[in-house]
Amino acid sequence: MARLWASPEPLLVRDVLAALEPERSLAYTTVMTVMDNLHRKGWLERERDGRAWAYRPAKTQGEYTAELMRDALSTSDDRGPALAQFVARMSPAEAALLRQALDDATAKAPAKRARRSRSQ
């Protein structure tokens, strides 16, 4: 997935295989099977490129990470302590990023409510 997220263009199986070659020796069919499985699970989109498929991520890395975090949080019946533990383990830089994201989300929330009330 990292190779696909890093690429501005869709990648063919052979492109991903070539990018992985310095680190790992994999068979073409292995990479093809994994990418096909990721497509079936909705993680990758694909389009024909000649006789081959060109793949791109269905979601950004940020969207994917946010889903993982949401899934992890949903396992707790009491989310307050879980969030408190998560925040307590953040570095100051991460806490600043979280603070900014919360400020941005809070600023956008009134605008969304205003648009909804105008459309009704």
Secondary structure as GFF3:
##gff-version 3
##sequence-region A 1 120
A	DSSP	alpha_helix	2	6	.	.	.	ID=ss1
A	DSSP	beta_strand	11	12	.	.	.	ID=ss2
A	DSSP	alpha_helix	13	20	.	.	.	ID=ss3
A	DSSP	alpha_helix	28	40	.	.	.	ID=ss4
A	DSSP	beta_strand	44	49	.	.	.	ID=ss5
A	DSSP	beta_strand	52	57	.	.	.	ID=ss6
A	DSSP	alpha_helix	61	74	.	.	.	ID=ss7
A	DSSP	alpha_helix	79	88	.	.	.	ID=ss8
A	DSSP	alpha_helix	92	119	.	.	.	ID=ss9
###
